[in-house]
Amino acid sequence: MEGASAQTEKIGELSRLATLAAERILETQITDHRLPRDLFTALVSAAQILEEHSAPLPPLVEQVLYEAGKRFSEADAAGEATDRDPEGDGVVATLTRFFSGFRRGERGVRPGEQ
């Protein structure tokens, strides 16, 4: 059972790191600093791994991703280009698929709702 314990510990650490990344993202928004793309990509990757292991998303992570999903929806509705570099096209497609669940409310209760 040591393997299961180690995996649980790793998932817990990933959850903690994802929360720290979400905190950093909120901090950059509050202070009007530029959001590092790598940080946001890391948060999305962590959330995807947590979901693959049926681990709940930390509330702050879910809130940040929900807000990002809303922004992607608004950008799509406005017809804005979200990323035009060739490397970014794959990132945008991946993020768009991931956020589609947040936009449709498939992830349960939306942040701030009871």
N, C-alpha and C positions, 0 to 999 in steps of 0.2 A: 504493500500500500504506500510505500515511500514515493513511488512515481506519481500517484494521485495527489499526494500532499505537496509534492514539488510543483505540480501543475497548478494547483490551487494557489500556491504562494506566488507563482509567476503571474497568474491572472490578477491577483490582488495588487501586485506591484504595477502591472500595466494599468489597472484602474486608477491607482494613485498618480501615476505619471500623466495619464490622460487628463485627470483633474487639474494637475499643475499646468499642463499645456492650455487648458480652457481658461484658467485664471490669467495666464500670461496674455492670451488673446484678448480677454476683456480689458486687461490693463492697457494694451496697445490702443484699443478703441477709446477708452476713457481719456488717455493722454494724447490722442490724435497722432500717434506714431504709426509708421507704416507696418503693416502686419507681414512678418516674414512668411513667405510662401511655404517654406519647409516646415515651419511650425504647424501651420494649418493642415498640411498634407499628413504630417505625423499624427495629428489629432484624429483625422478621418481614418487613417490606417489602424490606429489603436481601437477606435470604435468598431471598425469592421472585424477585427480580431476578437474583441469582446463578444460581439454578436455571434460569431462563428462558434464560440465556446459557450453559448447560451448564458453569458454573464450579463447582469443588468448594467446598463450605462449609468455612470454616476450622474446625479441630477444636473450639475453644472455643465457637464459634457453634453448632455441631451439638450440643454437650453442653448448653448452656443451653436450646436449643429442645427437645431430647429430654426434659430435666427438666420443662420447661413442659408438654409434651405429656402426660407422666405425671400431672402435677397436674390438667390438664384432664380426663383420663380418670377420675381418682379423684373429681373434683367431679361429673362426669356420673354415675358409678356411685352416688354418695351422694345424687344428686338435688338438689345444691346449685345455687342460681342464681349464675351467674358474673358477670352484668351485667344490670341491669334498666333502664337509661336507653335511650330510643328510639334515640339515636345509636349506643350501644354494641352494640345487637343485631346490626348489620351487621358490626361488628368481631369480635364473638364468633363469628358464623357463619363468617367468613373464617378466623379463627384455628383454629377447630375443623376445618375442611376441611384446612387446611395441616398441622396437627398429626396428622391421622389417619395419614399416612404414617409419622411417627415412632413412633406407638403400635403400628403393625403391623410395625415393623422394616423398612420398605421402603427405607430410606435407607442400607442397608448395615449394617456392624458398629456396634452400639450403643457409645456412649462407655464405656470401661472394659473392653470385651470384646476378646478377641484372636482 
